[in-house]
């Protein structure tokens, strides 16, 4: 089986997955076979399933404003970077109000096999981590002040790669109200732009 066949087989399994009865949506992933950069977020929102791609609405607009600071358009980025999340289905609304529900530990665990398989198949050189939930899963630290603005060397599924962390681009987040935090975001973007995988992908 070729690498392309193996990736296509993985995607069939991913999009057919119904392991979590607690979620409201169906799997969403911006699949790019052969990508050497992955972007990993938290979970899709309520409209991403209809759009057929992650980061398709408000948070996506802010994320791709950051991407444009790297000299890359949204279309180019989506075409060359594998975009996924620690949970692939919309978890539903928070019953306590205030936005979307965070994916549960069980949902994240169920979805981990898909993320692990993609890392195994793609062997990324750079993983862009978006938000505290994904940072905790990859870096083991969800404090944005500690992890944004640095390049982390980490591993998963026996694959070693570099990781850069961005804050979640949700409009509800106030983290970027701080000038110091905005400087950390700029540093992360500079590290991404200067990474060999980014230069090879978009050079």
N, C-alpha and C positions, 0 to 999 in steps of 0.2 A: 504494500500500500504506500503510495506516495504521500509526501507531507501535505499536499493539497487535498488529497482524498481524505486523509486523517482529519484535517481541519473541517472539511465539509461534513464529515460524519459527526464530529463533535457538535457542530452547529445544529444539525438535525436533532440530536439528543437534547441540546440546550433548549431549543424553541418548543420542543414537545414536553418539556418538564412541567409537571403539575404536582410537585412534592409538597408544596405548602398550601394547605386549604385556607390558611389565615390571610392570605394576600388577596388583593382585589384585581390585580392586573395579570398580564402574561409577560413572559421574558422579553426584555429589550436589550439589545447589544448593538454597538456600531462595529461590526466585524470587519477586520482588514487582514486577510491571509498574508502571512509573511512579514507583518509589521515588526519592527524592532523597537518601537516605542508603544507602550500601553498607557492609557489614562484610566485610572480606577476611581470611581466616585462612590457614593453611598447607596443610592437606589433611585430608580426612575420616579418621576412625579406622575400625577394623574393623567397627563395628556401625552406622555411620551409613547405609550403603546399605540395610540391612534396615529401619531406622527411617524412611528416606525424607526425612531432613532433617539438615543439619549441626549440630554441637554438641549431639548428642542424649544424650550420656552424661556421664561424670565431668567432663570439661573444660567441658561445657556448663552443668552445674549451677553451677560456680564463675563462669563468664561471666555467667550470668543473675542470680546474686547481685549482681554489679556493676551490671547493668542495673537491678535493683530499687532500687539506691541513687540512680538517676536518676528514680525515681518512675514507672517503666514496668514492666509485667508482661512475662513471657516471651511470652505470647500476643500482646500488643499489639506487642511488638518484632518478632516473627516476621511479623506481618501487615503491617508497614509498612516494614521495612528489608530490602533485598536482601542475603542472606547467601551468600557464596561463598568461594572460596579460590584461591590461586595454582596449586594442583593439585586437580582435582576428583574424583579416584579414590583409594581407599585404596592407598598404595604397597606395602604388605606389611610384614612384621616385619623388624626389623633383624637380619641374619644373625649379627651379633656379639653379639646379645642387648641387653637394656635398653630394649625398647619398640618403637615403630613406626619404620620406615625413613623417613628424609627423602626427599622427592621429588628425583629427579635433575635436573640442568640440562636434559637432553633432555625429561623429562616436563613441567617447568615451561615450557619453550619451546613444546612442543606445545599446552599448555593456555592459553598467553598469548593466543591468538586469541579464545578464549571470553571471557576477562576484558576484553580490548580492545573486543570487540563490545558487551559490556554497558555499559562506560563510554561508548561512542559512543551507544548507544540511550537510556540513562538520563540522561546528563549530570548525574551526582550533584553535589551542592553540598558534601557532607561524606562522606569515606571514613574509616571506623574500621578501623585496621590492627591485627591481632592477631598478636603474635609477631615474632621476629627475622627469619625468612625473608621474610615479607611486608613488613616494614619495609625490608629491603635492596632489595627490588624496587621499592618506591614512593618511599622517601626516599633510598636510596643509602647508608644507614647502619644497621647492625644492632646498634649499642650502645644498649641500652635506657636506660642512664643519660643518654645524649645526646638521645634522641628522645622518651621518655615525658615527659608533663607540659608539652608544647609543642604549639602549633597550627602545622602546616606548610602552606605554600602550594606546591602542586605541580601537575603537569599530566601527562596521558597521553591519547593519541589526539586531541590537539588540544583537549581539554577541561580547563579549569582548575578546581581544587577545593581545599578545605581537607582536611587529613588530621590525625587524632589517633591516637596509637599507644598500645595497651595491651600489657602483657606477655602471654605465652601463659598461659591459665588451667590448664594441666596441673598435676596434683597432684605431678608429679615435679619441677617447677621450684622452686628455692630462692630465686629472685630476691626474692620478697616477704618473705623472712625479715628483711630490713633495714628498719628504721623509715623511713629516708630514701627507700627505693624505694617503700614503701607510700604515702608522702606524694606522690611523683611520680604514682602511680596515681590518687590522689585528685584531683590537679590535672588529669590528663587527663579524668577523669570530669566535673569541673566545667566544663572547656572544651567537652566534648560537650553537656552539659546547657544551657549558655549559648549554643550556636551557633544561628544563625537557622534553619538547616535542621531542627534538632532541635525547636525551639520551634514551627515551622510544622507539623511532622509530628505532634507529640504535644500541641501546645497546645490 
